[in-house]
Amino acid sequence: MKSKSALDWLLEEDQPSVRYLTLTQLLERPLDDPEVVAAKDMITRKGWAQEIFAKQDPAGWWESGESLYRRKYLSSNWMLLILADLGLTRADPRIKRACDLWIERFSRADGGFAMEGSKKGHLCTTGNTTRALVKFGYADHPAVRSAFEWLVTNRDKNGGWSCFGSGRNLDSWEGMSAFAVYPAAKWTEGMKRAVELGAEYFLGKELHKQGGEYPPWYRFHYPVHYYYDLLVGLDFMTALGYGTEPRMRFALKLLREKRRPDGKWNLDAIHPDVEGGVAEWNAKHPKQAPTPFGLEKPGEASKLITLKAMQVLHRVDESI
């Protein structure tokens, strides 16, 4: 009954995006199913996506036409990452207009994507932008294909990636998440090798073993942006087919333990690692510090976290 009540909750009509994704990704209903069609039609008319679109400029950007990256987390880059998670595609002209601008502004000569001020592709930005563009329907766009090649070329020789030149680490997860949504039929041999080595790196760390224990990785959050936690790792690793790997046991155990008695999961935080060095940096750079943006309240049951958690369990052949 726990999973049934949680499933019914996700299927409520207050958030059409969640209903649509539950029908298609958890219940595996076909896209022409009448309920699926109706839910998809409502995504831009009610709920989170409608609220985000209400703040979009007719030219296609949010917050500022001068920068698609600032202010964090209110400008175009961040709104598009969220809309990609909510089931929108380029079929909506507002998405196409915003994505055309995004690609134009963020594409770099080396094949990667980067925010304003960076001349070369940037790992976190390349992975995030590429993942979102694939979800929006741009998998065959030349800039997206080039970005996947960039991810292959710029991986660590031993597997994984490095963001901000810090050396390969669990926080540099965005490349794996991009491949998790890119159709495997489009993968080159280099892409297959990049994913295999990347997966081995994350499995070797059991998705959480990197230095001392780091509390933010055990707090489930949304929006994800460039932050990592164990649910983020579970999402792309199970999507890539590693759900039954023994080294996933710790992360899956944590996921089950965090489930509430009513079958739901809480949103633990909007942005988890806002303490320590991050808080100090923000205090020293107030103009670049992010403006918090969330769709749900921390500490309460979350439809987005519950949907993601149930997707993970569904992929490892467990009852939802």
ABEGO torsion letter per residue (X at the ends): XAAAAAAAAAABAABAAAAAAAAAAAAGBBAABAAAAAAAAAAAABEAAAAAAAABBAAGBBGBAABAAOBOAABAAAAAAAAAAAGBBAABAAAAAAAAAAAAAABBAAGBBBBBGBABBBAAAAAAAAAAAAAAGAAABAAAAAAAAAAAAABBAAEEBBBGGAEBBAABAAAAAAAAABBAAABBAAAAAAAAAAAAAAAAAGGABBEBBBAAAABBBOBAEABBBAAAAAAAAAAAGAAABAAAAAAAAAAAAABBAAGBBBBABABABABEAAAAAAAABAAABBBBBBABBBGBBBAAAAAAAAAAAAAAGBBX
